[in-house]
Amino acid sequence: MTDVYYTVQPPQSTSETSGRTVASQLICYKGVQLYARPYDKSHYQITGLCTTDPACYLRKDLMPGALIPLFQENN
C-alpha cells in the first residue's frame, strides 16, 4: 500500500510557541486522519490533512488553522 500525503506543509514541521518547539501530531478527528498541534488547554489547531478522500479537503471544519476540541463533550 502506498501512503499519500497532500499538503504544502511537511509532517515534520514545527512552530515556535513561547520559546518552545511544538510538533504536529497525527490524530483521528471525526474519522479523518489529520495533523494537529496543541493550541491551548482545550483545543488543537489543524496543520494539515492526511487522507485520500477529496471531500475532506472541502470541509470548512477541517481547514488548516481551524481549532478542534481536545475532548468531545457528551450532551
C-alpha positions, 0 to 999 in steps of 0.5 A, a space after each residue: 500500500 502506498 501512503 499519500 500525503 497532500 499538503 504544502 506543509 511537511 509532517 515534520 514541521 514545527 512552530 515556535 510557541 513561547 520559546 518552545 518547539 511544538 510538533 504536529 501530531 497525527 490524530 483521528 478527528 471525526 474519522 479523518 486522519 489529520 495533523 494537529 498541534 496543541 493550541 491551548 488547554 482545550 483545543 488543537 489547531 489543524 496543520 494539515 490533512 492526511 487522507 485520500 478522500 477529496 471531500 475532506 479537503 472541502 470541509 470548512 471544519 477541517 481547514 488548516 488553522 481551524 481549532 478542534 476540541 481536545 475532548 468531545 463533550 457528551 450532551 
